[in-house]
Amino acid sequence: MTLPLHTERLVVREFTAADLDELAAIYADPKVLSWEPAFTREQTQAMLEQSLSRYREDGIAEYAVVLRASEALIGVCGPVYRDIEGERLPELGWDLASAEWGHGYATEAARGVLTHAAGLGLRRLYSLIVPENERSRGVARRLGMTVQRQVVWADRPHDLWTIELV
């Protein structure tokens, strides 16, 4: 499966520079990144530029999650290589606009991304989830992920969830 991915209700595609305003609005909401301060526009722009660079360098990065019906950008989902306790691992993450929570969009987007990642030859994906983030824990469970171990990442304890893609 190649990008863009088309699911029942979503399109998952690479970001473009034109996505900055919608993405900045998502990350300005303090509920979206409840475990850290909301992003400034400049931080969101840096994250977006890093994703664009990662597409070229790693072949994977955060992807835009767009509603098919309205073409509105509602979030982010994708694998990013992260240094986790000395290993470079592909970490699947997702962030959605808080107004879109509870509709199953994160699970739907992530399922598409899992298929895409397997098509790229990745054999396993990981997710870093803080223990108190019950919403993300629920997404991970629905995807069939299990907790491998607890790690310290970004100076905080995280559960390291994993799923085999073979």
Backbone as CSV, one residue per row, in Angstrom:
resi,resn,N_x,N_y,N_z,CA_x,CA_y,CA_z,C_x,C_y,C_z
1,MET,0.855,-1.181,0.000,0.000,0.000,0.000,0.894,1.235,0.000
2,THR,0.670,2.120,-0.930,1.485,3.327,-1.002,0.653,4.537,-0.610
3,LEU,1.356,5.626,-0.390,0.676,6.868,-0.033,0.174,7.557,-1.293
4,PRO,-0.939,8.248,-1.230,-1.788,8.359,-0.046,-2.565,7.074,0.213
5,LEU,-2.843,6.839,1.504,-3.671,5.706,1.918,-5.117,6.177,1.973
6,HIS,-6.016,5.364,1.495,-7.441,5.686,1.564,-8.111,4.627,2.426
7,THR,-8.651,5.061,3.565,-9.430,4.173,4.415,-10.905,4.526,4.195
8,GLU,-11.765,3.924,4.965,-13.199,4.180,4.796,-13.532,5.668,4.902
9,ARG,-12.939,6.351,5.909,-13.302,7.754,6.159,-12.160,8.737,6.028
10,LEU,-10.943,8.221,5.815,-9.755,9.063,5.900,-8.860,8.936,4.677
11,VAL,-8.017,9.950,4.513,-6.873,9.890,3.612,-5.653,10.152,4.483
12,VAL,-4.656,9.291,4.374,-3.394,9.473,5.090,-2.352,9.743,4.012
13,ARG,-1.716,10.909,4.098,-0.797,11.340,3.052,0.401,12.056,3.655
14,GLU,1.410,12.279,2.832,2.546,13.065,3.290,2.095,14.508,3.518
15,PHE,2.733,15.142,4.476,2.487,16.560,4.718,3.076,17.389,3.593
16,THR,2.545,18.591,3.452,3.138,19.608,2.597,3.277,20.870,3.440
17,ALA,4.051,21.822,2.966,4.215,23.083,3.691,2.881,23.806,3.861
18,ALA,1.932,23.572,2.951,0.623,24.222,3.027,-0.215,23.739,4.210
19,ASP,0.201,22.684,4.895,-0.547,22.146,6.034,-0.258,22.884,7.342
20,LEU,0.651,23.829,7.329,1.112,24.442,8.575,-0.022,25.049,9.400
21,ASP,-0.897,25.833,8.811,-1.933,26.511,9.607,-2.844,25.518,10.323
22,GLU,-3.319,24.497,9.597,-4.203,23.517,10.223,-3.462,22.702,11.284
23,LEU,-2.216,22.337,11.002,-1.428,21.562,11.960,-1.120,22.388,13.209
24,ALA,-0.804,23.664,13.013,-0.520,24.541,14.162,-1.748,24.676,15.056
25,ALA,-2.925,24.725,14.472,-4.151,24.811,15.277,-4.345,23.550,16.108
26,ILE,-4.034,22.398,15.537,-4.160,21.140,16.274,-3.212,21.123,17.464
27,TYR,-1.942,21.450,17.226,-0.940,21.378,18.289,-0.990,22.548,19.275
28,ALA,-1.758,23.589,18.971,-1.937,24.694,19.923,-2.939,24.325,21.018
29,ASP,-3.710,23.280,20.800,-4.714,22.821,21.769,-4.001,22.081,22.898
30,PRO,-4.069,22.571,24.126,-3.361,21.917,25.234,-3.831,20.498,25.529
31,LYS,-5.005,20.111,25.054,-5.486,18.749,25.276,-4.768,17.736,24.386
32,VAL,-4.282,18.164,23.233,-3.689,17.234,22.267,-2.397,16.629,22.804
33,LEU,-1.547,17.436,23.383,-0.295,16.947,23.973,-0.353,17.163,25.474
34,SER,-1.267,16.486,26.114,-1.546,16.749,27.530,-0.346,16.507,28.437
35,TRP,0.634,15.727,27.989,1.786,15.407,28.821,2.926,16.404,28.637
36,GLU,2.756,17.392,27.727,3.748,18.435,27.548,3.036,19.699,27.096
37,PRO,3.711,20.851,27.162,3.042,22.097,26.759,2.633,22.074,25.283
38,ALA,1.535,22.788,24.975,1.098,22.922,23.591,2.236,23.526,22.769
39,PHE,2.270,23.191,21.488,3.311,23.708,20.599,2.985,25.135,20.172
40,THR,4.035,25.934,20.060,3.896,27.230,19.414,3.852,26.996,17.907
41,ARG,3.488,28.003,17.155,3.485,27.892,15.696,4.899,27.554,15.193
42,GLU,5.906,28.147,15.816,7.287,27.898,15.407,7.687,26.445,15.672
43,GLN,7.262,25.890,16.802,7.560,24.480,17.093,6.846,23.561,16.102
44,THR,5.608,23.897,15.764,4.875,23.092,14.786,5.552,23.181,13.423
45,GLN,6.010,24.365,13.050,6.698,24.515,11.763,7.978,23.683,11.746
46,ALA,8.724,23.672,12.847,9.942,22.864,12.929,9.616,21.377,12.815
47,MET,8.530,20.947,13.471,8.115,19.546,13.383,7.731,19.192,11.947
48,LEU,7.012,20.089,11.288,6.597,19.864,9.904,7.815,19.774,8.987
49,GLU,8.758,20.685,9.156,9.981,20.661,8.343,10.776,19.386,8.597
50,GLN,10.799,18.925,9.839,11.494,17.679,10.161,10.812,16.494,9.470
51,SER,9.484,16.490,9.442,8.770,15.410,8.747,9.111,15.413,7.262
52,LEU,9.106,16.577,6.641,9.433,16.668,5.218,10.845,16.149,4.952
53,SER,11.763,16.442,5.851,13.141,15.953,5.728,13.200,14.440,5.926
54,ARG,12.439,13.932,6.883,12.436,12.485,7.155,11.895,11.679,5.975
55,TYR,10.937,12.233,5.221,10.447,11.521,4.034,11.627,11.213,3.112
56,ARG,12.500,12.192,2.918,13.655,12.023,2.024,14.729,11.123,2.642
57,GLU,15.002,11.316,3.920,16.115,10.615,4.563,15.770,9.194,4.998
58,ASP,14.580,9.002,5.587,14.208,7.710,6.164,13.143,6.964,5.360
59,GLY,12.448,7.673,4.496,11.362,7.052,3.751,10.069,6.941,4.539
60,ILE,10.085,7.348,5.796,8.898,7.351,6.659,8.943,8.591,7.541
61,ALA,7.785,8.970,8.030,7.677,10.100,8.967,6.218,10.234,9.365
62,GLU,5.919,11.288,10.113,4.537,11.575,10.448,3.786,11.895,9.161
63,TYR,2.566,11.411,9.064,1.721,11.674,7.907,0.497,12.475,8.331
64,ALA,-0.055,13.218,7.386,-1.279,13.983,7.614,-2.476,13.040,7.589
65,VAL,-3.388,13.218,8.524,-4.644,12.467,8.565,-5.749,13.454,8.187
66,VAL,-6.444,13.153,7.091,-7.417,14.069,6.498,-8.761,13.364,6.379
67,LEU,-9.824,14.060,6.735,-11.164,13.518,6.540,-11.483,13.508,5.045
68,ARG,-11.921,12.355,4.538,-12.253,12.258,3.115,-13.402,13.188,2.745
69,ALA,-14.422,13.253,3.588,-15.633,14.010,3.258,-15.376,15.508,3.136
70,SER,-14.573,16.068,4.031,-14.373,17.522,4.063,-12.982,17.969,3.624
71,GLU,-12.063,17.027,3.521,-10.655,17.306,3.224,-9.966,18.126,4.316
72,ALA,-10.544,18.127,5.518,-9.955,18.839,6.648,-8.843,17.995,7.268
73,LEU,-7.726,18.628,7.571,-6.634,17.979,8.294,-7.061,17.840,9.749
74,ILE,-7.097,16.599,10.248,-7.552,16.395,11.629,-6.464,15.827,12.535
75,GLY,-5.290,15.498,11.971,-4.260,14.961,12.843,-3.064,14.420,12.115
76,VAL,-2.317,13.632,12.873,-1.019,13.102,12.477,-0.979,11.631,12.845
77,CYS,-0.412,10.806,11.966,-0.191,9.403,12.291,0.942,8.903,11.415
78,GLY,1.910,8.268,12.011,2.984,7.707,11.207,4.150,7.234,12.034
79,PRO,5.015,6.440,11.409,6.207,5.950,12.101,7.394,6.883,11.907
80,VAL,8.144,7.054,12.973,9.343,7.881,12.981,10.441,7.095,13.678
81,TYR,11.635,7.104,13.119,12.744,6.455,13.824,13.124,7.298,15.032
82,ARG,13.180,6.643,16.192,13.558,7.317,17.438,14.645,6.506,18.138
83,ASP,15.500,7.221,18.849,16.502,6.560,19.675,15.828,6.227,21.005
84,ILE,15.609,4.941,21.229,14.955,4.472,22.451,15.923,3.548,23.162
85,GLU,16.473,4.074,24.258,17.438,3.330,25.071,18.545,2.705,24.213
86,GLY,19.117,3.528,23.340,20.272,3.108,22.548,19.943,2.349,21.274
87,GLU,18.661,2.118,20.992,18.269,1.451,19.751,17.498,2.431,18.871
88,ARG,17.728,2.356,17.574,16.970,3.174,16.618,15.773,2.338,16.158
89,LEU,14.590,2.720,16.687,13.393,1.923,16.460,12.326,2.744,15.736
90,PRO,11.534,2.099,14.861,10.422,2.803,14.213,9.236,2.906,15.168
91,GLU,8.943,4.135,15.568,7.906,4.377,16.568,6.674,4.961,15.896
92,LEU,5.558,4.265,16.038,4.288,4.707,15.468,3.591,5.610,16.474
93,GLY,3.279,6.822,16.016,2.570,7.763,16.872,1.334,8.300,16.190
94,TRP,0.454,8.898,16.974,-0.758,9.508,16.447,-1.175,10.630,17.364
95,ASP,-1.610,11.718,16.784,-2.177,12.862,17.491,-3.337,13.364,16.656
96,LEU,-4.487,13.540,17.281,-5.657,14.055,16.572,-6.174,15.305,17.263
97,ALA,-6.802,16.165,16.479,-7.503,17.315,17.043,-8.495,16.805,18.086
98,SER,-8.547,17.451,19.236,-9.400,16.941,20.320,-10.871,16.885,19.917
99,ALA,-11.312,17.735,19.010,-12.705,17.697,18.551,-13.019,16.415,17.788
100,GLU,-11.988,15.699,17.347,-12.181,14.475,16.568,-11.991,13.203,17.389
101,TRP,-11.735,13.338,18.683,-11.563,12.170,19.535,-12.881,11.402,19.657
102,GLY,-12.749,10.097,19.842,-13.911,9.273,20.119,-14.638,8.756,18.886
103,HIS,-14.085,8.993,17.700,-14.719,8.539,16.460,-13.982,7.364,15.819
104,GLY,-12.901,6.911,16.444,-12.136,5.797,15.888,-11.163,6.189,14.791
105,TYR,-10.948,7.485,14.591,-10.058,7.930,13.517,-8.601,7.529,13.752
106,ALA,-8.119,7.616,14.986,-6.719,7.258,15.253,-6.484,5.784,14.934
107,THR,-7.401,4.924,15.356,-7.267,3.494,15.082,-7.343,3.234,13.582
108,GLU,-8.270,3.875,12.899,-8.427,3.685,11.458,-7.173,4.135,10.703
109,ALA,-6.650,5.301,11.045,-5.438,5.795,10.384,-4.257,4.877,10.678
110,ALA,-4.108,4.486,11.938,-2.965,3.643,12.325,-3.023,2.277,11.643
111,ARG,-4.205,1.709,11.480,-4.305,0.424,10.764,-3.797,0.562,9.337
112,GLY,-4.159,1.646,8.678,-3.646,1.886,7.336,-2.142,2.055,7.321
113,VAL,-1.618,2.767,8.313,-0.173,2.989,8.395,0.554,1.681,8.684
114,LEU,-0.030,0.794,9.478,0.599,-0.510,9.730,0.753,-1.277,8.423
115,THR,-0.272,-1.282,7.592,-0.202,-1.960,6.300,0.851,-1.319,5.412
116,HIS,0.886,0.001,5.412,1.893,0.736,4.636,3.308,0.390,5.107
117,ALA,3.516,0.387,6.417,4.843,0.084,6.974,5.286,-1.327,6.621
118,ALA,4.367,-2.275,6.679,4.701,-3.652,6.299,5.103,-3.708,4.833
119,GLY,4.417,-2.947,3.987,4.755,-2.895,2.574,6.116,-2.291,2.315
120,LEU,6.596,-1.469,3.236,7.933,-0.882,3.124,9.021,-1.816,3.647
121,GLY,8.603,-2.957,4.204,9.563,-3.927,4.713,9.828,-3.850,6.204
122,LEU,9.131,-2.968,6.912,9.303,-2.935,8.367,8.665,-4.181,8.962
123,ARG,9.341,-4.789,9.902,8.854,-6.042,10.489,8.146,-5.836,11.827
124,ARG,8.426,-4.720,12.484,7.855,-4.453,13.807,7.769,-2.938,13.980
125,LEU,6.725,-2.494,14.651,6.605,-1.092,15.033,6.433,-1.007,16.534
126,TYR,6.827,0.122,17.073,6.756,0.392,18.504,5.945,1.665,18.716
127,SER,5.367,1.814,19.882,4.713,3.062,20.273,5.125,3.395,21.693
128,LEU,5.513,4.641,21.891,5.839,5.170,23.217,4.583,5.835,23.761
129,ILE,4.068,5.315,24.865,2.836,5.858,25.434,3.034,6.051,26.933
130,VAL,2.780,7.276,27.390,2.864,7.508,28.832,1.741,6.714,29.501
131,PRO,2.023,6.111,30.659,1.043,5.213,31.285,-0.331,5.838,31.539
132,GLU,-0.380,7.144,31.777,-1.675,7.770,32.078,-2.483,8.148,30.827
133,ASN,-1.945,7.922,29.634,-2.658,8.267,28.407,-3.558,7.103,27.987
134,GLU,-4.702,7.036,28.630,-5.611,5.905,28.418,-6.170,5.861,27.000
135,ARG,-6.384,7.013,26.380,-6.889,7.024,25.001,-5.903,6.339,24.051
136,SER,-4.632,6.700,24.149,-3.635,6.080,23.274,-3.427,4.611,23.620
137,ARG,-3.521,4.280,24.884,-3.420,2.868,25.277,-4.554,2.066,24.622
138,GLY,-5.742,2.655,24.558,-6.871,1.992,23.913,-6.631,1.794,22.419
139,VAL,-6.083,2.807,21.756,-5.757,2.668,20.328,-4.756,1.532,20.157
140,ALA,-3.710,1.526,20.965,-2.683,0.481,20.857,-3.291,-0.910,21.036
141,ARG,-4.171,-1.061,22.016,-4.828,-2.358,22.232,-5.672,-2.763,21.026
142,ARG,-6.434,-1.810,20.479,-7.274,-2.117,19.310,-6.427,-2.501,18.093
143,LEU,-5.216,-2.001,18.016,-4.322,-2.357,16.912,-3.686,-3.733,17.108
144,GLY,-3.812,-4.284,18.327,-3.180,-5.565,18.628,-1.787,-5.424,19.207
145,MET,-1.435,-4.224,19.630,-0.126,-3.994,20.240,-0.140,-4.482,21.687
146,THR,1.037,-4.825,22.177,1.192,-5.220,23.575,2.385,-4.475,24.168
147,VAL,2.372,-4.319,25.481,3.470,-3.641,26.163,4.663,-4.586,26.228
148,GLN,5.780,-4.122,25.717,7.012,-4.912,25.762,7.761,-4.652,27.067
149,ARG,7.880,-3.365,27.418,8.592,-2.998,28.646,8.382,-1.512,28.910
150,GLN,8.831,-1.074,30.085,8.806,0.353,30.385,10.179,0.928,30.083
151,VAL,10.186,2.120,29.481,11.433,2.798,29.131,11.344,4.242,29.596
152,VAL,12.486,4.881,29.660,12.517,6.320,29.907,12.843,6.976,28.574
153,TRP,11.953,7.842,28.138,12.146,8.564,26.894,11.708,9.999,27.121
154,ALA,12.501,10.952,26.644,12.226,12.378,26.865,12.066,12.658,28.364
155,ASP,12.909,12.006,29.160,12.954,12.216,30.610,11.673,11.820,31.346
156,ARG,10.865,10.943,30.735,9.629,10.475,31.368,9.480,8.985,31.173
157,PRO,8.866,8.284,32.131,8.573,6.869,31.919,7.491,6.708,30.851
158,HIS,7.724,5.774,29.963,6.762,5.420,28.912,6.653,3.900,28.862
159,ASP,5.477,3.429,28.504,5.347,2.022,28.142,5.734,1.915,26.671
160,LEU,6.542,0.917,26.344,6.927,0.665,24.964,6.049,-0.456,24.430
161,TRP,5.097,-0.087,23.595,4.176,-1.033,22.982,4.792,-1.529,21.685
162,THR,4.439,-2.733,21.254,4.995,-3.277,20.025,3.972,-4.128,19.279
163,ILE,4.194,-4.251,17.980,3.368,-5.121,17.131,4.243,-5.661,16.021
164,GLU,4.088,-6.950,15.754,4.783,-7.602,14.649,3.985,-7.353,13.370
165,LEU,4.682,-7.067,12.286,4.016,-6.765,11.016,4.085,-7.880,9.998
166,VAL,4.743,-8.990,10.344,4.901,-10.081,9.381,3.626,-10.848,9.152
